[in-house]
Amino acid sequence: YLFTNIPLGSYSLSQVIPSGWVQTLPVGGVSHSLTITPDWLGAFNDFGNYSSDAQRYSMDNRWNMVSLPLRVTDRRKSSVFVYTKSNAFAFDNGYIIEDTLKYLKGYWLKFDFGHNVWIPGQPFYVDSVDVKKGWNMIGSVSDPVSINSISTIPSNIFLSNFYGYKGGYRIVDSLQPVRGYWIKVKNDGKLIINSTTQFNKEISTQLIDLEKTNKIELID
């Protein structure tokens, strides 16, 4: 909002917070204080808010493998991951650009700085994703999922471990919300991902030489 021709004096600038939202700015208070004097040139005051059903996720200042962690009202990349400067790259026997993100699909996104992203939405705990013979980039659901609890149709189609990425590829033993993963399968099929079963939170930090399994290349 822009206000002009305001009389001299002191003011308190506040907002009406809609139901279901939480104010984050100004820090430590609910209003901005403003004093207008004869030599006053203007001011900019910001209010920050997030939906009370939003969850916070961390992004690194590099390429990130991500996925949708919640059911959201707007699945466009620019709405969910507002600070990314890159396209969203999915994988389907080669990289493709997708602007509207799909649930349980994995994507490459690049950020110029590390930050937390608040995503409003409703959690989901069970879902399935189609996979094709060879390498696939998949996502996960709203809670961590043990690799051992993932079932497939048809059964026994895994040809590799699950690989996550954080500055390098790592074998993981659980899928985490908002992250993306590589998996190789021997047949077309479906993965059923269910976070309602017990899981082991420990994640392997072993770096993987993917040249020994196959070649996955991302050119910046």
N, C-alpha and C positions, 0 to 999 in steps of 0.2 A: 504494500500500500504506500502511496505517496501523499503526504499532507503538506499543504502550503498555506501561507498567510496565517501562521499560528501566532497569537499574541505572546509577548514576552512573559516569562514566568517559568516555574518549575512544574514538571509533569511526571506522571508515572504511566509507562506504556506497558499494557498487559494484554493477554489474549484470552478468549473463551476457548477452553480445551474441550473438544468434542468427546462424547462418551466413547470409551474404548481406546483412548489415546493417552500417552504419557509424555510430559514435557521434559526435554533435556537441556534446553537453553532458554534463558540465561542460566548459567551454572549457579547453584546455591540460592536461587530466588525464583519468584514467579513473575517479575516485572523488570523493565528497564527504567532507570531514572534519567530524566532529561531536563536540562536547564537551558532555556533560550534567552540569550543576552543580545544587546544591540549589535555586537560584532560577530554573532553566531552565523556560520556558513552552512550548516547542515549536519546531519548525522545519519548513520546507517545502523540499525539495530536488528538483530536476527533472533528468531525463535526456532528452536529445534523440537521436533516431536517424532514419536514413533507409535505405531499401533501396539496395544497391549498384548496382542497375540503374535507379535514379531519375535523371532529368535535371532541371536547374534552368532555370526560365523566369521572366522578369520581368513583373510586372503594375503598371499605373499606378493612381494614386489617382483614378480617374474611370471612365467607361464604357470597356470594352475589347471589341474584337472578337476572339473566341478560338475555338479548335477543339481537338479531342483530338490531341496530338502523338505519342502512343504507343498501342499495344494494351494496355489496362489490364484488370484483373480486375473492377473495379467502375466502371461508366460514369456513376454518379449524380453530378450536379453537386456535391453536398455532400461527396462522397468525393474528387473530383479537384481542385476549387477550393474549399478548405475555408473561406477567409476572405471569400467573397462574401456580401453581405447581400441581393442581388437575386435574382429569378428568372432563369433562362436563357431568353433570347428568341431563338427561331429565326424564319425568315421563309419564309412560304408564301403568297404573294399577300396578305400581312398578317402581323403579328407573332403568334406563338403561343408558349406556355410549354411547355418540355420539361424534365423533371427528369432523364431518362436521355439522355445525350448520344450522338449518332451520329457515326461517323467521316466525315470530309470535309464535315461540316455546320458552318456558322459560327453563332456565338451572341454576343449582347450579354450581358456580365456587368459589374456595377459593384462596385468596391472602395473602401472608405473610406480606404485608405492604400496607398502603393506598397510592394511587397514581392516577394520571390522565392518561387516555389512549386516544391516538389520533387514530381515526378510519377514514380512507379515504373511500369515497363512495358517492352514489347518494341517496338523500332522497326519501322516498315513504310515501304517506299519506293515502292510502286506501288499505286494503288487507283483506283477510279472513283466518280463521284457523279452521280446523276440531277439534271437541271436542267429548269426549266419556262420557257416563253416569258415574257420580261420579266426583272425583276431577281431575282437569287438570291444568298443568302449562303452561301459555301462555306468549307471549311477546307483544310488541306494535310496533307502526310505528314511524316515525321520528319526529313528533310533539306530544305534549300532547293531550290526548283524554278524553273527559268527559265520565264517566260511562253511563250517560243517553243517549249518542249518539250511544252506541253499540247496534246493532240489531242482531237478531238470526234467524236461520232457523233450525227447526220450531220456532215459536214465543214462548215467555214466558217459557224458559227452565231453567232459573237461579234458583238455590236452595240456594245460599249463597251470601254474599257480596264478593267483590274483596279484596284479601289480598295481601299487599306488605310486604317486609321484609327489616328491617334495624336494626339489633341487636335484633329483635323481630318482631312478626307479627302485622300489623296494617291494619285496614279498610281504603281503599282509595276511593276517589270519582273521580279520574282521573288516567289514565295510562300514565306513563312518558317514553320517549325514553330510551333505553338500559336496562330497568328494566324488571323483570319477576314478574308474579302474579299467585296466586291460584284462581280458580273459580270452583264451584261445579254445575253441571247441572243434570237435571232429565232424559234427553234423549240424545242419540247421535245426533249431529247436527253440526252447523257451526256458528261461530261468525264473524260478519262483522264489522271491526274496521275502523273508518273514522275520521281523525283529522281535516277535513275541516269545521266542525260545531263548534259553539262557546262552550267553556268549562269553568268550574270553577276551577281555579288553586289551591284552598284550598284543602289540604290533611289532613285527620283526623290523629291525633297522638294517638288515643285511642288504647291501647294495648289489644290484643284479647286473650282470653283463648280458644284455638282451641279444647280443650277436649270437649267443649260443642257442637261442630259442627261435628267433626270427628277427627281422629288421623292422623297427618302428622309427620313423624319421619325421621330425617336425622342423621345418626351415623357417626361421624368423625373417 
